[in-house]
Amino acid sequence: MSVDLVAAAIVLLLLCLPLPLILLLINEMSKQRCKPQMHPVRSTHPSYPSYPANPPLNFTAPHPLKSQLLSMVGGHHPTADRLLTQVVRDNPGRPLDWYYDRVIQDLIRDRR
């Protein structure tokens, strides 16, 4: 439908409606135009759902599985921290032992 036909249809509709109803429609349309657009919260990656922030985990504290993880990444602390951070981001709300075990198991699987 062309713009001219739409405009003509609107004019005909307005001519048939009583003035109070026209003013009400204009008022409602202006309210809709002024409302701020609400967008859903997006995570950093489109396939990851957004979760509420979890309390920070302490990867610097001693942990029984930490030495095993560090030996698997050649003692490179930033790599171990990065792997743990990714697993925490992908699986929020798990216990610290689960994260260490998951990273270690992923490394074992990836080395096969």
C-alpha positions as a printed Julia matrix, in Angstrom:
112×3 Matrix{Float64}:
   0.0     0.0    0.0
   1.45    3.37  -0.97
   1.92    6.27   1.42
  -0.76    8.32  -0.37
  -3.36    5.6    0.11
  -2.49    5.25   3.79
  -2.72    9.01   4.29
  -6.08    9.11   2.47
  -7.4     6.25   4.63
  -6.32    8.07   7.79
  -7.98   11.31   6.67
 -11.24    9.47   5.88
 -11.12    7.7    9.24
 -10.54   10.98  11.08
 -13.42   12.66   9.26
 -15.79    9.92  10.41
 -14.75    9.96  14.08
 -16.01   12.45  16.65
 -13.5    15.07  17.83
 -13.11   13.78  21.43
 -12.2    10.33  20.12
  -9.66   11.83  17.69
  -8.05   13.8   20.54
  -7.92   10.67  22.67
  -6.21    8.75  19.86
  -3.66   11.53  19.33
  -2.96   11.63  23.07
  -2.41    7.84  23.21
  -0.17    7.93  20.15
   1.99   10.67  21.68
   2.3     8.64  24.91
   3.45    5.61  22.93
   6.01    7.69  21.05
   7.43    9.18  24.26
   7.81    5.9   26.17
  11.41    4.78  26.49
  12.14    1.54  24.69
  12.89   -1.27  27.12
  15.48   -3.71  25.81
  16.24   -7.06  27.45
  19.52   -7.38  29.28
  22.05   -8.97  26.97
  25.08  -10.91  27.98
  28.45  -10.53  26.31
  27.85  -13.54  24.11
  24.55  -14.02  22.27
  24.23  -17.71  23.16
  24.83  -17.18  26.89
  21.79  -16.26  28.98
  22.12  -13.4   31.42
  22.5   -14.43  35.04
  22.58  -12.35  38.17
  26.06  -11.59  39.4
  27.56  -14.27  41.59
  29.86  -13.47  44.48
  33.47  -13.44  43.28
  35.33  -16.71  43.68
  38.78  -16.68  45.25
  41.11  -18.48  42.83
  44.17  -17.23  44.71
  43.34  -19.17  47.88
  44.96  -22.59  48.31
  42.89  -25.43  46.91
  43.69  -29.15  46.65
  43.05  -29.21  42.87
  44.87  -25.94  42.16
  48.31  -27.53  42.02
  47.05  -30.19  39.6
  45.53  -27.53  37.35
  48.69  -25.42  37.43
  50.86  -28.41  36.53
  48.56  -29.14  33.58
  48.98  -25.58  32.21
  52.74  -25.5   32.8
  52.5   -23.33  35.92
  51.01  -20.44  33.93
  48.7   -18.73  36.45
  46.96  -16.4   33.93
  45.95  -19.4   31.8
  44.54  -21.25  34.81
  42.63  -18.14  35.9
  41.28  -17.59  32.37
  40.04  -21.19  32.11
  38.4   -21.0   35.54
  36.78  -17.65  34.72
  35.31  -19.03  31.49
  33.85  -22.07  33.26
  32.39  -19.86  36.01
  30.8   -17.58  33.4
  29.31  -20.52  31.49
  28.11  -22.38  34.62
  27.17  -19.9   37.35
  26.23  -20.93  40.86
  28.39  -24.07  41.19
  30.78  -24.84  44.05
  34.47  -24.01  43.66
  35.47  -27.71  43.62
  33.19  -28.27  40.63
  34.9   -25.5   38.64
  38.4   -26.86  39.28
  37.29  -30.39  38.42
  35.53  -29.23  35.25
  38.61  -27.35  33.98
  40.86  -30.31  34.73
  38.49  -32.74  33.01
  38.19  -30.43  29.98
  41.98  -30.28  29.69
  42.25  -34.07  29.92
  39.53  -34.47  27.27
  41.1   -31.92  24.94
  44.51  -33.63  25.12
  43.21  -36.99  23.89
